[in-house]
């Protein structure tokens, strides 16, 4: 016997839809909008007939939202942003709209899995501006990094070493036998870099992130001392 043709089910179904005001509990559309309402069981109990549930165990859904709930159609909400990757060029593709991508945002849904999408699709799926805000912040950081590495404030000592004062920190980049070394306020790091550009990028990153200031303060130089040293060496 088809339980969903039983009189008890018909009555139970009508009651649930009535309790929901004749509207889908997700998209809020009604029969007046041309949709068909169905009853979705939030949980199933073995041996229990479809109408032997409390009203709180069920909800009214249109056919579309009901299909989404059971994983037959990709859900339009409930997605979470889990990460982003810069591919370096337009070599990726949005799994939702097919657009070529450089910046790929990973989103995840408990009932669907993960997708790799672009900025706009990420915002649409997460119903937020998390991707566009992150992208704007990222681009701002990239532009600041470009300005820093090409800044006219870099000075040469005539022997291949470059110097600059950035946020109260005196920076020198000098070529050693094993690569380019970075010195900040008299402390030379152990890392060596293959080019001046690599070293400049490293300088920008550690200063912009606050990592450099924290390191120098842990090693006995407070912010005022950093500024004093910068004034003594650069007169600013």
C-alpha positions, 0 to 999 in steps of 0.5 A, spaced: 500 500 500 502 506 498 502 510 505 502 517 501 495 515 498 492 513 505 487 518 508 491 519 514 497 521 511 492 526 506 489 529 513 496 530 516 499 533 510 494 538 510 494 540 517 502 541 517 501 545 511 496 549 514 500 550 520 505 553 516 500 558 513 500 555 506 507 557 505 514 553 504 518 554 510 524 556 506 522 560 500 516 563 503 512 561 496 505 559 496 500 555 491 498 562 489 505 563 486 504 556 482 508 552 487 506 545 489 507 544 497 509 538 500 511 535 507 518 534 509 520 529 515 526 532 519 527 525 521 525 518 520 523 513 526 524 506 523 517 502 523 513 509 524 508 511 519 509 517 515 503 521 519 505 518 526 509 524 527 509 530 531 508 537 527 514 539 530 518 533 526 515 536 519 515 542 515 512 544 509 516 545 503 515 546 496 518 541 491 524 545 489 526 546 496 524 539 498 529 536 493 534 541 495 533 538 502 534 531 500 540 533 496 537 532 489 538 539 487 544 543 489 542 548 496 542 555 495 543 557 502 547 554 508 554 554 505 560 556 508 567 559 506 573 555 508 579 558 504 581 561 498 587 560 493 591 564 488 593 560 482 597 566 479 593 566 473 586 565 470 587 557 470 582 555 474 574 555 473 568 556 477 564 550 478 558 554 479 558 558 473 564 556 469 568 563 469 575 563 468 578 564 475 585 566 478 582 567 485 579 560 487 574 560 494 572 554 497 565 553 500 562 547 503 555 545 505 554 539 510 549 536 505 552 537 498 560 537 499 565 542 497 565 547 491 571 551 488 568 558 486 569 565 484 568 571 488 561 573 486 559 566 487 562 565 493 558 571 496 551 568 493 552 561 496 554 564 503 549 570 502 555 574 505 560 579 502 566 575 505 569 573 499 568 580 496 571 583 502 577 579 502 578 580 495 578 587 496 583 587 502 588 582 498 588 587 492 589 593 497 595 589 500 598 587 493 598 594 491 601 596 498 607 591 497 608 593 489 609 601 492 614 598 497 618 594 493 619 600 488 619 606 493 624 611 492 625 611 499 630 605 498 637 608 498 644 605 496 650 605 500 654 604 493 656 597 495 650 594 493 646 594 500 640 598 500 636 601 506 629 604 508 626 606 514 619 602 514 614 603 520 620 605 525 624 599 523 631 600 519 632 595 514 638 593 510 638 588 504 646 586 503 648 581 498 652 575 502 656 569 499 650 565 500 644 570 497 641 576 500 640 578 507 636 582 511 638 586 517 633 590 521 635 595 527 642 591 527 639 584 527 641 580 521 636 574 519 639 567 518 634 567 511 638 568 505 634 570 498 635 569 491 634 576 489 633 583 492 626 583 490 625 576 494 628 580 500 624 586 499 617 582 499 619 578 505 621 585 509 614 588 507 610 581 509 613 581 516 613 588 517 606 589 515 603 583 519 607 585 525 611 580 525 618 584 525 616 589 530 614 583 535 620 579 534 624 586 535 621 587 541 622 580 544 629 581 543 629 588 547 627 593 543 621 597 545 617 601 540 620 608 542 627 605 542 625 603 534 623 610 533 629 613 536 634 608 532 630 610 526 631 618 527 638 617 529 640 613 522 635 617 518 633 623 521 626 622 521 
